Amino acid sequence: MLRRVPMLAAMDAQHAYPVGRTLRHLVGPYVVEHQVLSMTRIRAHHLDDAKVAPPELLDVRIATLRPGLHWLTWQEADGSSVACVEDFDAGSVRVAITTRAGEFIALEGRLQLMP
């Protein structure tokens, strides 16, 4: 049985990806907000001092692995490839980045659905 938590309760009954909402990723030294514009487009904005950049529009692929668990992939403007798993049940996020230079970065942290 799926455990009901406030984040899931704020989503629809099928736990579909929250289009029209904003998600906050708190991973490592980074705080990044994703404004979900559609199932294929997200506006990402870094709110931390580690990366100062204007909001970036991302073309994303979103796959539902199970209700409340989603896998996203995209390529950033700098050529980095990103894979991200968002677990709304646990309120957690895991991010794997391969930079254009070939460096691999793995981060994990908290996921918040913003009001």
C-alpha atoms as a printed R data frame, in Angstrom:
    type eleno elety resid chain resno      x      y       z
1   ATOM     1    CA   MET     A     1  0.000  0.000   0.000
2   ATOM     2    CA   LEU     A     2  1.309  3.428  -0.941
3   ATOM     3    CA   ARG     A     3  2.015  5.597   2.082
4   ATOM     4    CA   ARG     A     4  0.311  9.013   1.886
5   ATOM     5    CA   VAL     A     5  2.664 11.894   2.626
6   ATOM     6    CA   PRO     A     6  1.987 15.629   2.265
7   ATOM     7    CA   MET     A     7  4.027 15.928  -0.940
8   ATOM     8    CA   LEU     A     8  2.055 13.133  -2.612
9   ATOM     9    CA   ALA     A     9 -1.219 14.434  -1.255
10  ATOM    10    CA   ALA     A    10 -0.533 17.708  -3.101
11  ATOM    11    CA   MET     A    11 -0.252 15.780  -6.383
12  ATOM    12    CA   ASP     A    12 -3.185 14.201  -8.227
13  ATOM    13    CA   ALA     A    13 -4.578 10.766  -7.392
14  ATOM    14    CA   GLN     A    14 -2.351  8.978  -9.942
15  ATOM    15    CA   HIS     A    15  0.763 10.751  -8.637
16  ATOM    16    CA   ALA     A    16  1.440 12.155 -12.090
17  ATOM    17    CA   TYR     A    17  4.404 14.412 -12.548
18  ATOM    18    CA   PRO     A    18  3.496 17.856 -11.108
19  ATOM    19    CA   VAL     A    19  3.214 19.977 -14.265
20  ATOM    20    CA   GLY     A    20  2.626 23.611 -13.365
21  ATOM    21    CA   ARG     A    21  4.380 23.312  -9.998
22  ATOM    22    CA   THR     A    22  7.888 24.136  -8.766
23  ATOM    23    CA   LEU     A    23 10.256 21.581  -7.254
24  ATOM    24    CA   ARG     A    24 13.280 22.461  -5.142
25  ATOM    25    CA   HIS     A    25 16.353 20.194  -5.184
26  ATOM    26    CA   LEU     A    26 18.712 20.561  -2.211
27  ATOM    27    CA   VAL     A    27 21.713 18.487  -3.348
28  ATOM    28    CA   GLY     A    28 25.213 18.853  -1.995
29  ATOM    29    CA   PRO     A    29 26.130 22.539  -2.087
30  ATOM    30    CA   TYR     A    30 23.414 23.277  -4.666
31  ATOM    31    CA   VAL     A    31 19.871 24.596  -4.386
32  ATOM    32    CA   VAL     A    32 18.064 24.342  -7.711
33  ATOM    33    CA   GLU     A    33 14.423 25.084  -8.465
34  ATOM    34    CA   HIS     A    34 12.669 23.358 -11.352
35  ATOM    35    CA   GLN     A    35  9.551 25.055 -12.615
36  ATOM    36    CA   VAL     A    36  7.735 22.258 -14.455
37  ATOM    37    CA   LEU     A    37  6.294 23.835 -17.601
38  ATOM    38    CA   SER     A    38  5.264 20.588 -19.324
39  ATOM    39    CA   MET     A    39  6.216 16.913 -19.507
40  ATOM    40    CA   THR     A    40  9.046 17.936 -21.863
41  ATOM    41    CA   ARG     A    41 10.165 21.333 -20.548
42  ATOM    42    CA   ILE     A    42 11.508 22.630 -17.232
43  ATOM    43    CA   ARG     A    43 12.894 26.036 -16.265
44  ATOM    44    CA   ALA     A    44 15.862 25.434 -13.935
45  ATOM    45    CA   HIS     A    45 17.171 28.170 -11.664
46  ATOM    46    CA   HIS     A    46 20.211 27.836  -9.370
47  ATOM    47    CA   LEU     A    47 19.552 29.658  -6.099
48  ATOM    48    CA   ASP     A    48 22.963 28.982  -4.527
49  ATOM    49    CA   ASP     A    49 26.261 30.829  -4.838
50  ATOM    50    CA   ALA     A    50 28.040 27.785  -6.330
51  ATOM    51    CA   LYS     A    51 26.725 28.441  -9.842
52  ATOM    52    CA   VAL     A    52 25.591 31.922 -10.785
53  ATOM    53    CA   ALA     A    53 23.565 31.706 -13.959
54  ATOM    54    CA   PRO     A    54 20.247 32.939 -15.297
55  ATOM    55    CA   PRO     A    55 17.341 30.468 -15.382
56  ATOM    56    CA   GLU     A    56 17.800 27.853 -18.109
57  ATOM    57    CA   LEU     A    57 15.059 26.227 -20.196
58  ATOM    58    CA   LEU     A    58 15.649 22.487 -20.368
59  ATOM    59    CA   ASP     A    59 14.196 19.972 -22.801
60  ATOM    60    CA   VAL     A    60 13.674 16.940 -20.580
61  ATOM    61    CA   ARG     A    61 12.510 13.364 -20.809
62  ATOM    62    CA   ILE     A    62 10.410 12.218 -17.851
63  ATOM    63    CA   ALA     A    63  9.629  8.573 -17.155
64  ATOM    64    CA   THR     A    64  7.443  7.337 -14.306
65  ATOM    65    CA   LEU     A    65  9.101  4.307 -12.715
66  ATOM    66    CA   ARG     A    66  6.233  3.829 -10.255
67  ATOM    67    CA   PRO     A    67  3.713  6.225  -8.708
68  ATOM    68    CA   GLY     A    68  5.723  8.981  -7.035
69  ATOM    69    CA   LEU     A    69  9.090  7.899  -8.508
70  ATOM    70    CA   HIS     A    70 10.295  9.665 -11.673
71  ATOM    71    CA   TRP     A    71 13.437  9.502 -13.796
72  ATOM    72    CA   LEU     A    72 14.426 12.648 -15.734
73  ATOM    73    CA   THR     A    73 17.204 13.174 -18.267
74  ATOM    74    CA   TRP     A    74 18.423 16.263 -20.095
75  ATOM    75    CA   GLN     A    75 21.446 17.992 -21.560
76  ATOM    76    CA   GLU     A    76 22.445 21.405 -20.243
77  ATOM    77    CA   ALA     A    77 23.585 24.331 -22.395
78  ATOM    78    CA   ASP     A    78 27.223 23.728 -21.376
79  ATOM    79    CA   GLY     A    79 27.041 20.181 -22.798
80  ATOM    80    CA   SER     A    80 26.699 18.365 -19.462
81  ATOM    81    CA   SER     A    81 24.353 15.359 -19.436
82  ATOM    82    CA   VAL     A    82 22.133 14.908 -16.393
83  ATOM    83    CA   ALA     A    83 20.069 11.996 -15.065
84  ATOM    84    CA   CYS     A    84 17.890 12.606 -12.036
85  ATOM    85    CA   VAL     A    85 15.661 10.331  -9.935
86  ATOM    86    CA   GLU     A    86 12.997 12.095  -7.870
87  ATOM    87    CA   ASP     A    87 11.312 10.071  -5.129
88  ATOM    88    CA   PHE     A    88  8.241 11.940  -3.922
89  ATOM    89    CA   ASP     A    89  7.469  9.237  -1.306
90  ATOM    90    CA   ALA     A    90 10.832  9.715   0.414
91  ATOM    91    CA   GLY     A    91 11.268 13.413  -0.452
92  ATOM    92    CA   SER     A    92 14.647 12.600  -1.980
93  ATOM    93    CA   VAL     A    93 16.517 13.240  -5.197
94  ATOM    94    CA   ARG     A    94 19.602 11.643  -6.753
95  ATOM    95    CA   VAL     A    95 21.448 13.369  -9.576
96  ATOM    96    CA   ALA     A    96 24.189 12.017 -11.849
97  ATOM    97    CA   ILE     A    97 26.034 14.508 -14.056
98  ATOM    98    CA   THR     A    98 28.610 13.879 -16.744
99  ATOM    99    CA   THR     A    99 30.299 17.146 -17.671
100 ATOM   100    CA   ARG     A   100 31.388 18.025 -21.177
101 ATOM   101    CA   ALA     A   101 34.960 17.359 -20.005
102 ATOM   102    CA   GLY     A   102 33.963 13.821 -18.962
103 ATOM   103    CA   GLU     A   103 33.921 14.346 -15.181
104 ATOM   104    CA   PHE     A   104 31.258 12.280 -13.374
105 ATOM   105    CA   ILE     A   105 29.446 13.856 -10.413
106 ATOM   106    CA   ALA     A   106 26.896 12.028  -8.248
107 ATOM   107    CA   LEU     A   107 24.799 13.950  -5.725
108 ATOM   108    CA   GLU     A   108 21.884 13.150  -3.471
109 ATOM   109    CA   GLY     A   109 19.657 15.281  -1.348
110 ATOM   110    CA   ARG     A   110 16.160 16.427  -0.530
111 ATOM   111    CA   LEU     A   111 13.234 17.143  -2.829
112 ATOM   112    CA   GLN     A   112 10.583 19.720  -1.959
113 ATOM   113    CA   LEU     A   113  7.344 20.455  -3.774
114 ATOM   114    CA   MET     A   114  6.909 24.209  -3.411
115 ATOM   115    CA   PRO     A   115  3.503 25.743  -2.594
